[in-house]
């Protein structure tokens, strides 16, 4: 079990992570305005790639209970080298070539967030939360100092962070391998996980990150605005990650019953409502100070709709954990594929109807889709639980 001190370190690290991302976007908005959209896009790509390896390996590791470094590396290796992960990298290369070849210069940003998550998950599993906090806080401070004090471009500053994270990864692997015996990872452990992982991540990304990719193609300014609004809700994303990590780890050692799911869902609902509302109110009051003038857009409406999306995103995590625990991802994959198709269908309209209202139309569409699939998946869980005699 994780100690109270360990949980405090985990929470502190997530606060530092959210604060770092928040400050970087503000700094770029004031000092390197032209890099905001590209940074946000590459960060989005990194989140999707991390989701691929998390759904393919890291979540399986967290819910398994085995803390062996060999087991972890085996899962990680097979998740990274599979056709789906490589296919996404090919997609990124084509996207960059067709839209903006200079996105390739932001590869350090991409690698930084990937190694952050890889290190975070393993160190968390062996209860080295203080090490996660220490190394990541140092990385954040270094990158912040390079951008702010030395006016170094963001893509170059992140290179130093990547080197730190790679050093941590290598040192942890070398120090833990000598304590672990050779393990054989059963092939059936991976049966279907690659395909299901890809479908789960690809369908989620289409309606969670796809809107930003669409806006980036349509207008850098609209993409920049979405990134700035999303940045206001860093605390919501931070708390969601912390709770989700602990719940997935807890589900590996306990029976994740319907009653446990209900209690977890209700708790996360209260957290999401309280924190999203606070971020919306504070965000509106500080937006112009943080990012500058926003023109004639209906900022209160945009922030309010995005707050709703954050709440729905928050609540999707306990639902995802339940399906992971019962080892049946098909219901959630099906709903996300339908949602993805609906989002893709709106793309031509947004492309040809380019106006200041494009962003609000996109966010409103997204909030409706999120609501429908959340209710649908919750009802599926209720039906499954009742069929098994749970109440």
C-alpha positions as CSV (number, residue, x, y, z in Angstrom):
1,X,0.0,0.0,0.0
2,X,1.1,3.5,-0.7
3,X,1.9,5.6,2.4
4,X,0.4,8.9,3.2
5,X,3.8,10.5,2.5
6,X,4.0,8.7,-0.9
7,X,0.5,10.0,-1.8
8,X,1.6,13.5,-0.8
9,X,4.6,13.2,-3.1
10,X,2.4,11.9,-6.0
11,X,-0.1,14.8,-5.5
12,X,2.7,17.3,-5.3
13,X,4.3,16.0,-8.5
14,X,1.0,16.3,-10.3
15,X,0.6,19.8,-9.1
16,X,4.1,20.6,-10.3
17,X,3.3,19.0,-13.7
18,X,0.1,20.9,-14.2
19,X,1.8,24.1,-13.0
20,X,4.7,23.6,-15.4
21,X,2.4,23.0,-18.4
22,X,0.3,26.0,-17.4
23,X,3.4,28.3,-17.1
24,X,5.0,27.1,-20.3
25,X,1.8,28.0,-22.4
26,X,1.7,31.4,-20.7
27,X,5.4,32.0,-21.3
28,X,5.1,31.0,-25.0
29,X,2.0,33.2,-25.4
30,X,4.1,36.2,-24.2
31,X,7.6,35.4,-25.4
32,X,7.3,32.9,-28.4
33,X,3.7,33.4,-29.5
34,X,4.2,31.6,-32.8
35,X,5.2,28.4,-31.0
36,X,2.0,28.0,-28.9
37,X,0.0,26.1,-31.5
38,X,2.9,23.8,-32.5
39,X,3.8,23.1,-28.9
40,X,0.2,22.3,-28.0
41,X,-0.2,20.1,-31.0
42,X,3.0,18.1,-30.3
43,X,2.0,17.8,-26.6
44,X,-1.4,16.4,-27.8
45,X,0.5,13.9,-30.0
46,X,2.6,12.8,-27.0
47,X,-0.6,12.3,-24.9
48,X,-2.0,10.0,-27.6
49,X,1.2,8.0,-28.0
50,X,1.4,7.6,-24.2
51,X,-2.3,6.5,-24.2
52,X,-1.3,3.8,-26.8
53,X,1.4,2.4,-24.6
54,X,-0.7,2.9,-21.4
55,X,-3.6,1.0,-22.8
56,X,-1.3,-1.6,-24.3
57,X,1.1,-2.1,-21.4
58,X,1.1,0.4,-18.5
59,X,-2.6,0.0,-17.5
60,X,-2.2,-3.8,-17.7
61,X,0.9,-3.5,-15.5
62,X,-0.9,-1.3,-12.9
63,X,-3.9,-3.6,-12.6
64,X,-1.7,-6.8,-12.6
65,X,0.1,-6.3,-9.3
66,X,3.5,-7.6,-10.5
67,X,6.2,-4.9,-9.9
68,X,9.1,-6.7,-11.6
69,X,11.1,-4.5,-13.8
70,X,11.5,-7.3,-16.3
71,X,7.8,-7.8,-16.5
72,X,7.4,-4.0,-17.0
73,X,10.0,-3.8,-19.7
74,X,8.6,-6.8,-21.5
75,X,5.1,-5.2,-21.5
76,X,6.6,-1.8,-22.6
77,X,8.7,-3.3,-25.4
78,X,5.9,-5.3,-26.9
79,X,3.6,-2.3,-26.7
80,X,6.1,0.1,-28.4
81,X,7.2,-2.2,-31.2
82,X,3.8,-3.3,-32.3
83,X,2.2,-2.3,-35.6
84,X,-0.3,0.1,-34.0
85,X,2.3,2.2,-32.2
86,X,4.5,2.3,-35.2
87,X,1.5,3.1,-37.4
88,X,0.7,6.2,-35.3
89,X,4.3,7.4,-35.6
90,X,4.0,7.1,-39.4
91,X,0.8,9.1,-39.2
92,X,2.6,11.8,-37.2
93,X,5.3,12.0,-39.8
94,X,2.8,12.4,-42.7
95,X,0.8,14.9,-40.7
96,X,3.9,17.0,-40.1
97,X,5.1,16.8,-43.7
98,X,1.7,17.8,-45.1
99,X,0.9,20.6,-42.6
100,X,4.1,22.0,-41.2
101,X,7.5,20.3,-41.6
102,X,8.8,22.5,-38.7
103,X,6.8,20.3,-36.3
104,X,9.8,17.9,-36.5
105,X,11.8,20.4,-34.5
106,X,9.5,19.8,-31.5
107,X,10.5,16.1,-31.2
108,X,12.2,16.8,-27.8
109,X,8.8,17.9,-26.5
110,X,7.2,14.7,-27.7
111,X,10.0,12.5,-26.1
112,X,10.0,14.4,-22.9
113,X,6.3,13.7,-22.0
114,X,6.7,10.0,-23.1
115,X,9.6,9.3,-20.8
116,X,8.0,11.3,-18.0
117,X,5.0,8.9,-18.0
118,X,7.1,5.7,-18.5
119,X,9.2,6.6,-15.4
120,X,6.3,7.8,-13.4
121,X,4.3,4.6,-13.7
122,X,7.1,2.3,-12.7
123,X,8.4,4.4,-9.9
124,X,4.9,4.8,-8.6
125,X,4.4,1.0,-8.6
126,X,7.5,0.4,-6.5
127,X,6.5,3.3,-4.1
128,X,9.3,5.6,-5.1
129,X,7.0,8.6,-5.3
130,X,9.6,10.9,-3.8
131,X,11.9,10.1,-6.8
132,X,9.2,10.9,-9.3
133,X,8.6,14.3,-7.6
134,X,12.4,15.1,-7.3
135,X,13.5,14.3,-10.8
136,X,10.4,15.7,-12.5
137,X,10.5,18.9,-10.4
138,X,14.1,19.4,-11.4
139,X,13.3,18.9,-15.1
140,X,10.4,21.4,-14.9
141,X,12.6,24.0,-13.2
142,X,15.4,23.6,-15.7
143,X,13.2,23.9,-18.7
144,X,11.4,26.9,-17.2
145,X,14.7,28.6,-16.4
146,X,16.0,28.0,-19.9
147,X,12.9,29.5,-21.5
148,X,12.4,32.4,-19.1
149,X,15.9,33.4,-18.0
150,X,17.9,32.6,-21.1
151,X,15.2,33.0,-23.8
152,X,16.0,29.6,-25.3
153,X,13.5,28.3,-27.8
154,X,11.0,25.8,-26.3
155,X,12.1,22.9,-28.5
156,X,15.7,23.3,-27.5
157,X,14.9,23.7,-23.8
158,X,13.0,20.5,-23.7
159,X,16.0,18.6,-25.0
160,X,17.7,19.0,-21.7
161,X,14.6,17.6,-20.0
162,X,14.6,14.6,-22.2
163,X,18.3,13.8,-21.3
164,X,17.4,13.9,-17.6
165,X,14.4,11.6,-18.0
166,X,16.4,9.1,-20.1
167,X,19.1,9.2,-17.4
168,X,16.5,8.3,-14.8
169,X,15.1,5.5,-16.9
170,X,18.4,3.9,-17.5
171,X,19.6,4.2,-13.9
172,X,16.3,2.7,-12.5
173,X,16.5,-0.2,-15.0
174,X,20.1,-1.0,-14.1
175,X,19.5,-0.8,-10.4
176,X,16.4,-3.0,-10.4
177,X,17.4,-5.6,-12.9
178,X,19.9,-7.3,-10.6
179,X,17.1,-8.0,-8.1
180,X,14.8,-9.6,-10.6
181,X,14.9,-13.1,-12.0
182,X,14.3,-13.8,-15.6
183,X,10.5,-14.0,-16.3
184,X,8.6,-15.5,-19.2
185,X,5.7,-13.4,-20.3
186,X,2.9,-15.6,-21.6
187,X,1.8,-14.8,-25.1
188,X,-1.9,-15.2,-24.2
189,X,-1.4,-12.2,-21.8
190,X,-1.2,-10.1,-25.0
191,X,-4.0,-11.8,-27.0
192,X,-6.1,-9.1,-28.5
193,X,-4.5,-6.4,-26.4
194,X,-2.7,-4.8,-29.4
195,X,-5.9,-4.4,-31.4
196,X,-8.1,-3.4,-28.5
197,X,-5.5,-1.0,-27.3
198,X,-5.2,0.7,-30.7
199,X,-9.0,0.9,-31.2
200,X,-9.5,2.2,-27.7
201,X,-6.8,4.9,-28.1
202,X,-7.6,5.8,-31.7
203,X,-11.3,6.2,-31.1
204,X,-10.7,8.2,-27.9
205,X,-8.1,10.4,-29.7
206,X,-10.4,11.1,-32.6
207,X,-12.9,13.0,-30.4
208,X,-10.6,14.1,-27.5
209,X,-7.6,15.3,-29.5
210,X,-8.9,15.3,-33.0
211,X,-10.6,18.7,-32.6
212,X,-7.2,20.4,-32.0
213,X,-5.7,18.7,-35.0
214,X,-8.6,19.8,-37.2
215,X,-8.3,23.4,-35.9
216,X,-4.5,23.4,-36.5
217,X,-5.2,22.6,-40.2
218,X,-7.9,25.3,-40.4
219,X,-6.3,28.1,-38.4
220,X,-3.3,28.5,-36.1
221,X,-5.2,31.2,-34.2
222,X,-8.1,29.0,-33.4
223,X,-5.8,26.1,-32.4
224,X,-3.9,28.5,-30.1
225,X,-7.1,29.7,-28.5
226,X,-8.2,26.1,-27.8
227,X,-4.8,25.3,-26.2
228,X,-5.0,28.4,-24.0
229,X,-8.5,27.6,-22.8
230,X,-7.5,23.9,-22.2
231,X,-4.5,25.2,-20.2
232,X,-6.8,26.9,-17.7
233,X,-8.1,23.5,-16.7
234,X,-4.8,21.9,-15.8
235,X,-5.8,21.3,-12.2
236,X,-8.8,19.2,-13.4
237,X,-6.5,17.1,-15.6
238,X,-4.0,16.7,-12.8
239,X,-6.5,15.4,-10.2
240,X,-8.0,13.1,-12.8
241,X,-4.6,11.5,-13.5
242,X,-3.8,11.1,-9.8
243,X,-7.1,9.4,-8.9
244,X,-7.1,7.3,-12.0
245,X,-3.6,6.0,-11.3
246,X,-4.5,5.0,-7.7
247,X,-7.8,3.5,-8.7
248,X,-6.2,1.3,-11.4
249,X,-3.5,0.2,-9.0
250,X,-6.1,-0.5,-6.3
251,X,-8.2,-2.5,-8.7
252,X,-5.2,-4.9,-9.2
253,X,-5.4,-6.0,-5.6
254,X,-9.1,-5.9,-4.8
255,X,-12.3,-7.1,-6.3
256,X,-13.5,-4.1,-8.3
257,X,-17.2,-4.7,-7.7
258,X,-20.1,-2.6,-9.0
259,X,-20.5,-1.0,-5.5
260,X,-16.8,0.0,-5.6
261,X,-17.3,1.5,-9.0
262,X,-20.4,3.4,-7.9
263,X,-18.6,4.9,-4.9
264,X,-15.6,5.8,-7.1
265,X,-17.8,7.4,-9.8
266,X,-19.7,9.5,-7.3
267,X,-16.5,10.7,-5.6
268,X,-15.0,11.7,-9.0
269,X,-18.3,13.4,-10.0
270,X,-18.1,15.7,-7.0
271,X,-14.4,16.4,-7.6
272,X,-15.0,17.2,-11.3
273,X,-17.9,19.5,-10.6
274,X,-16.1,21.4,-7.9
275,X,-12.7,21.8,-9.6
276,X,-14.1,22.4,-13.2
277,X,-16.4,25.2,-11.8
278,X,-13.5,26.8,-9.9
279,X,-11.2,26.7,-12.9
280,X,-13.9,28.2,-15.2
281,X,-14.5,31.1,-12.8
282,X,-10.8,31.8,-12.2
283,X,-9.8,31.2,-15.8
284,X,-12.2,33.8,-17.1
285,X,-10.9,36.4,-14.7
286,X,-7.2,35.8,-15.5
287,X,-7.4,35.0,-19.2
288,X,-6.6,38.4,-20.6
289,X,-3.8,38.9,-18.1
290,X,-2.3,35.6,-18.8
291,X,-2.6,35.5,-22.6
292,X,-3.5,39.0,-23.8
293,X,-6.5,40.3,-25.7
294,X,-8.9,37.7,-27.0
295,X,-10.9,39.9,-29.5
296,X,-14.6,39.6,-30.0
297,X,-15.1,35.9,-29.1
298,X,-17.6,34.8,-26.5
299,X,-15.1,33.8,-24.0
300,X,-17.5,33.0,-21.1
301,X,-19.4,30.6,-23.3
302,X,-16.2,28.9,-24.6
303,X,-14.9,28.4,-21.1
304,X,-18.2,27.1,-19.8
305,X,-18.5,24.5,-22.5
306,X,-15.0,23.4,-22.1
307,X,-15.7,23.0,-18.3
308,X,-18.5,20.6,-19.2
309,X,-16.1,18.6,-21.4
310,X,-13.6,18.4,-18.6
311,X,-16.3,17.0,-16.2
312,X,-17.3,14.4,-18.8
313,X,-13.6,13.5,-19.5
314,X,-13.0,13.1,-15.7
315,X,-16.0,10.7,-15.4
316,X,-14.8,8.5,-18.3
317,X,-11.9,7.3,-16.2
318,X,-13.8,5.2,-13.6
319,X,-15.8,3.7,-16.4
320,X,-12.7,2.8,-18.3
321,X,-11.2,1.2,-15.1
322,X,-14.3,-1.0,-14.7
323,X,-14.1,-2.4,-18.2
324,X,-10.4,-3.0,-17.8
325,X,-11.0,-4.9,-14.6
326,X,-13.6,-7.2,-16.2
327,X,-11.3,-7.6,-19.2
328,X,-14.0,-6.6,-21.7
329,X,-13.1,-3.4,-23.7
330,X,-15.6,-4.0,-26.5
331,X,-18.5,-1.9,-25.1
332,X,-16.3,1.2,-24.5
333,X,-14.5,0.7,-27.9
334,X,-17.8,0.5,-29.8
335,X,-19.1,3.7,-28.2
336,X,-15.9,5.6,-28.9
337,X,-15.8,4.5,-32.5
338,X,-19.3,5.9,-33.0
339,X,-18.2,9.1,-31.3
340,X,-15.1,9.3,-33.5
341,X,-17.2,8.9,-36.7
342,X,-19.5,11.8,-35.6
343,X,-16.5,14.1,-34.9
344,X,-14.9,13.3,-38.3
345,X,-18.2,14.0,-40.0
346,X,-18.1,17.6,-38.7
347,X,-14.7,18.2,-40.1
348,X,-15.7,19.2,-43.7
349,X,-18.3,21.6,-42.3
350,X,-15.7,23.3,-40.1
351,X,-13.2,23.4,-42.9
352,X,-15.5,25.2,-45.3
353,X,-17.3,27.3,-42.7
354,X,-14.3,29.0,-41.3
355,X,-15.3,31.8,-38.8
356,X,-14.8,32.9,-35.3
357,X,-17.7,30.6,-34.3
358,X,-15.9,27.4,-35.5
359,X,-14.4,26.7,-32.1
360,X,-17.7,27.1,-30.2
361,X,-19.5,24.8,-32.7
362,X,-16.8,22.2,-32.3
363,X,-16.8,22.3,-28.5
364,X,-20.6,22.2,-28.4
365,X,-20.6,19.2,-30.7
366,X,-17.9,17.5,-28.6
367,X,-19.8,18.1,-25.3
368,X,-23.0,16.5,-26.7
369,X,-21.0,13.4,-28.0
370,X,-19.2,13.0,-24.7
371,X,-22.5,13.2,-22.8
372,X,-24.1,10.5,-24.9
373,X,-21.3,8.0,-24.7
374,X,-20.8,8.5,-21.0
375,X,-24.5,7.8,-20.3
376,X,-24.4,4.8,-22.7
377,X,-21.4,3.2,-21.1
378,X,-22.7,3.8,-17.6
379,X,-25.9,2.0,-18.6
380,X,-23.9,-0.9,-20.0
381,X,-22.1,-1.3,-16.7
382,X,-25.4,-1.2,-14.8
383,X,-26.8,-3.9,-17.1
384,X,-23.6,-6.1,-16.7
385,X,-23.7,-5.7,-12.9
386,X,-27.4,-6.5,-12.6
387,X,-27.0,-9.6,-14.8
388,X,-24.3,-10.8,-12.3
389,X,-26.6,-10.2,-9.3
390,X,-24.7,-7.1,-8.1
391,X,-26.6,-4.1,-6.7
